[in-house]
Amino acid sequence: MMAKENAHSGHGSLVALIAWLSTCLLAGGLGTMIDPSTHVLWLRAGCFGLVAAVGLDAAARMRARRQRMKHFRVLQRRCDRSLEMITTERDIVDSLRTAIAHLLTVRPQTAREGLTGCEQRWTCNLPVEVFAVRRERSVECSEDEAVGVIGRLDNLSNSGFGLILAEKLSARLVIITLLPHEEQEFDLLAEILWCDPCPDGRMRVGGRLLRVLPPGTHTSVDSPATENEELAAEAAC
C-alpha cells in the first residue's frame, strides 16, 4: 500500500514539474527578452508540454478510479460471500434446533449442563444406527461397509450429542439415523470428537452435530470438511 502511495506521489510530482516547465516556456515565448526567431519554438514546446501534462494527469486519475472500482468490487464480493456463509450457517443451526425439538417431543425430567459453556443438554434414550461417511469420489463401498453400528442416543443439545455404541466405529464423520427406519423423518450428519470404552465392552462417543439430512442418506454424502475448505479458500481470495 505504501509503495502504491509513493508511486502515485512521484507521478504527481513529475506531472507538476512538466506543467511548470511548460508554463515557463510559454511565458518565455511570449516575452521580449529572447531572440524573436525562437519565439515559435518556445511556444510550441510549452503547448506540447502542457498538453502532455494534462493527458498524463487524466490518465493517472482514470487509473486510480479503476483501481478504486476494482477494490470496491473485491470488497463487495467478499461481503456477499460472508453474508451467504452467515445465512447458510444460520439455516443449518435453525434446522438442527427444529430437529432436536422434534426428537424431544416429551420434555425430559432432567437436563444437565453441557461440557462447553452453559448449553443445555437433555438426556434421552433413543435407538439409532450409525453409518460412516464416505466421499462420492471414493470407490464404491462394499456391502459390509454399508452396515451401520447399532447404538443408543444418550444425550442431546442444540449442537452436540452423546452416543453409546455396541462396538467401535473407526470414522470421524458419521450419519446418525433413528430406528426403526420406517418411522424416521431425517438423518443427522455428525462429527465424532471423542471416544471412551465402557467396562461392558461398548463405546461411549460424543461430538457435534453438523446438519440435518434427508432420511435414508446413509453413506452417499460428501464430506462437509471439503465444503468448508472450499469456502475458506474463496473467502481468502
C-alpha positions as CSV (number, residue, x, y, z in Angstrom):
1,M,0.0,0.0,0.0
2,M,2.8,2.4,0.9
3,A,4.6,1.5,-2.4
4,K,1.4,2.5,-4.4
5,E,1.1,5.8,-2.5
6,N,4.8,6.6,-3.1
7,A,4.4,5.8,-6.8
8,H,1.3,7.9,-7.1
9,S,3.1,10.8,-5.3
10,G,6.1,10.6,-7.6
11,H,3.9,10.5,-10.7
12,G,2.0,13.6,-9.5
13,S,5.3,15.4,-8.9
14,L,6.5,14.6,-12.4
15,V,3.3,15.9,-14.0
16,A,3.5,19.1,-11.9
17,L,7.1,19.6,-13.0
18,I,6.2,19.2,-16.7
19,A,3.4,21.6,-16.3
20,W,5.6,24.2,-14.5
21,L,8.4,23.9,-17.2
22,S,5.8,24.2,-20.0
23,T,4.4,27.3,-18.4
24,C,7.8,28.8,-18.2
25,L,8.4,28.1,-21.9
26,L,5.1,29.7,-22.8
27,A,6.0,32.8,-20.7
28,G,9.4,32.9,-22.4
29,G,7.9,32.6,-25.8
30,L,5.5,35.5,-25.2
31,G,8.2,37.7,-23.7
32,T,10.6,40.1,-25.4
33,M,13.9,39.1,-23.7
34,I,14.7,36.2,-26.1
35,D,15.6,36.1,-29.7
36,P,12.4,36.6,-31.8
37,S,13.4,33.8,-34.1
38,T,13.0,31.3,-31.2
39,H,9.6,32.5,-30.0
40,V,7.6,30.0,-32.1
41,L,9.9,27.1,-30.9
42,W,9.4,28.1,-27.2
43,L,5.6,28.5,-27.7
44,R,5.3,25.0,-29.4
45,A,7.4,23.4,-26.7
46,G,5.3,25.0,-24.0
47,C,2.0,24.0,-25.6
48,F,3.2,20.4,-26.2
49,G,4.3,20.2,-22.5
50,L,1.0,21.5,-21.1
51,V,-1.0,19.1,-23.3
52,A,1.2,16.2,-22.2
53,A,0.8,17.2,-18.5
54,V,-3.0,17.3,-18.9
55,G,-3.0,14.0,-20.6
56,L,-0.8,12.3,-18.0
57,D,-2.9,13.7,-15.2
58,A,-6.1,12.5,-16.8
59,A,-4.6,9.0,-17.3
60,A,-3.5,8.9,-13.7
61,R,-6.9,9.8,-12.5
62,M,-8.6,7.2,-14.7
63,R,-6.1,4.6,-13.5
64,A,-6.8,5.5,-9.8
65,R,-10.5,5.3,-10.4
66,R,-10.2,1.9,-12.0
67,Q,-8.2,0.7,-9.0
68,R,-10.8,2.0,-6.6
69,M,-13.6,0.3,-8.5
70,K,-11.7,-2.9,-8.6
71,H,-11.1,-2.7,-4.9
72,F,-14.7,-2.0,-4.3
73,R,-15.8,-5.0,-6.4
74,V,-13.5,-7.3,-4.4
75,L,-14.8,-6.0,-1.1
76,Q,-18.4,-6.4,-2.4
77,R,-17.8,-10.0,-3.4
78,R,-16.2,-10.7,0.0
79,C,-19.2,-9.2,1.8
80,D,-21.6,-11.2,-0.4
81,R,-19.7,-14.4,0.4
82,S,-19.6,-13.6,4.1
83,L,-23.4,-12.9,4.1
84,E,-24.1,-16.1,2.2
85,M,-22.0,-18.1,4.7
86,I,-23.7,-16.5,7.7
87,T,-27.1,-17.2,6.1
88,T,-26.2,-20.8,5.4
89,E,-24.9,-21.3,8.9
90,R,-28.0,-19.8,10.4
91,D,-30.2,-22.0,8.3
92,I,-28.2,-25.1,9.4
93,V,-28.5,-24.1,13.1
94,D,-32.2,-23.5,12.7
95,S,-32.8,-26.8,11.1
96,L,-30.8,-28.6,13.8
97,R,-32.8,-26.9,16.6
98,T,-36.0,-27.9,14.8
99,A,-34.8,-31.5,14.5
100,I,-33.8,-31.6,18.2
101,A,-37.1,-30.2,19.3
102,H,-38.9,-32.8,17.2
103,L,-36.9,-35.6,18.8
104,L,-37.5,-34.3,22.3
105,T,-41.3,-34.3,21.9
106,V,-41.7,-35.2,25.6
107,R,-39.6,-32.8,27.8
108,P,-37.2,-34.9,29.9
109,Q,-37.3,-34.8,33.7
110,T,-33.6,-34.0,33.9
111,A,-31.4,-31.6,32.0
112,R,-27.7,-31.3,32.6
113,E,-25.3,-28.5,31.6
114,G,-23.1,-29.1,28.6
115,L,-19.3,-29.6,28.8
116,T,-18.7,-26.4,26.9
117,G,-20.2,-23.2,28.2
118,C,-23.7,-23.3,29.6
119,E,-25.5,-25.0,26.8
120,Q,-28.4,-27.1,28.0
121,R,-28.1,-30.8,27.3
122,W,-31.0,-33.2,27.5
123,T,-30.9,-36.9,28.5
124,C,-32.6,-39.3,26.2
125,N,-32.6,-42.9,25.2
126,L,-33.2,-43.3,21.5
127,P,-32.2,-46.3,19.4
128,V,-30.1,-45.3,16.5
129,E,-27.9,-46.8,13.8
130,V,-24.6,-45.0,12.9
131,F,-23.0,-45.1,9.4
132,A,-19.6,-43.9,8.5
133,V,-19.4,-41.2,5.9
134,R,-17.6,-41.8,2.6
135,R,-17.0,-39.3,-0.2
136,E,-18.7,-39.7,-3.5
137,R,-15.3,-39.5,-5.3
138,S,-14.1,-42.6,-3.5
139,V,-14.6,-46.2,-4.6
140,E,-17.9,-47.8,-4.0
141,C,-18.3,-49.2,-0.5
142,S,-18.7,-52.9,0.0
143,E,-21.8,-54.5,1.5
144,D,-20.1,-54.8,4.9
145,E,-19.2,-51.1,4.9
146,A,-22.8,-50.2,4.2
147,V,-23.9,-51.8,7.5
148,G,-24.1,-49.4,10.4
149,V,-23.3,-49.8,14.1
150,I,-26.3,-50.1,16.4
151,G,-26.3,-47.8,19.5
152,R,-28.4,-45.6,21.7
153,L,-28.5,-41.8,21.7
154,D,-27.7,-40.9,25.3
155,N,-27.9,-37.1,25.4
156,L,-28.5,-34.2,23.0
157,S,-28.0,-30.5,22.8
158,N,-28.6,-28.0,20.0
159,S,-25.1,-28.6,18.7
160,G,-23.8,-31.8,20.4
161,F,-24.6,-35.4,21.1
162,G,-23.6,-38.4,23.2
163,L,-23.8,-42.0,21.9
164,I,-23.3,-45.4,23.3
165,L,-22.4,-47.8,20.5
166,A,-22.3,-51.6,20.6
167,E,-18.9,-51.7,19.0
168,K,-16.1,-49.4,17.9
169,L,-16.6,-47.2,14.8
170,S,-13.4,-46.1,13.1
171,A,-14.8,-43.0,11.5
172,R,-14.9,-39.3,12.3
173,L,-17.8,-38.2,10.2
174,V,-20.9,-40.3,10.7
175,I,-24.6,-40.3,9.8
176,I,-27.0,-40.9,12.8
177,T,-30.3,-42.4,11.7
178,L,-33.1,-43.2,14.1
179,L,-34.7,-46.7,14.4
180,P,-36.9,-48.0,13.1
181,H,-36.0,-46.8,9.6
182,E,-39.6,-46.8,8.5
183,E,-40.5,-44.0,11.0
184,Q,-37.5,-41.8,10.5
185,E,-38.1,-38.3,9.1
186,F,-34.5,-37.2,8.9
187,D,-30.9,-38.2,9.5
188,L,-28.2,-36.2,11.4
189,L,-24.7,-35.6,10.0
190,A,-22.3,-35.5,12.9
191,E,-18.6,-35.4,13.7
192,I,-17.2,-37.6,16.4
193,L,-14.7,-35.7,18.7
194,W,-14.0,-38.2,21.5
195,C,-14.4,-41.9,22.2
196,D,-14.1,-43.8,25.5
197,P,-14.5,-47.5,26.1
198,C,-17.1,-48.7,28.6
199,P,-16.4,-51.6,31.1
200,D,-19.0,-53.8,29.4
201,G,-17.2,-53.5,26.0
202,R,-19.4,-50.9,24.5
203,M,-18.1,-47.5,23.3
204,R,-19.2,-44.1,24.5
205,V,-18.7,-41.4,21.9
206,G,-19.5,-37.7,21.7
207,G,-19.2,-34.9,19.2
208,R,-21.0,-32.1,17.4
209,L,-24.0,-32.1,15.0
210,L,-23.3,-30.6,11.6
211,R,-26.6,-30.6,9.7
212,V,-29.9,-32.3,9.0
213,L,-30.1,-34.7,6.1
214,P,-33.0,-36.3,4.2
215,P,-33.9,-39.7,5.5
216,G,-32.0,-42.7,4.0
217,T,-29.0,-40.7,3.0
218,H,-26.6,-43.1,4.8
219,T,-23.2,-43.1,3.1
220,S,-23.8,-41.1,-0.1
221,V,-22.9,-37.6,1.2
222,D,-19.8,-35.7,0.6
223,S,-17.5,-34.8,3.5
224,P,-18.6,-31.4,4.9
225,A,-14.9,-30.6,5.7
226,T,-14.3,-30.4,2.0
227,E,-17.0,-27.8,1.5
228,N,-15.7,-25.7,4.5
229,E,-12.2,-25.8,3.0
230,E,-13.6,-24.5,-0.4
231,L,-15.5,-21.7,1.3
232,A,-12.4,-20.7,3.3
233,A,-10.3,-20.7,0.1
234,E,-12.9,-18.4,-1.7
235,A,-13.0,-16.0,1.3
236,A,-9.2,-15.7,1.2
237,C,-9.2,-14.6,-2.4
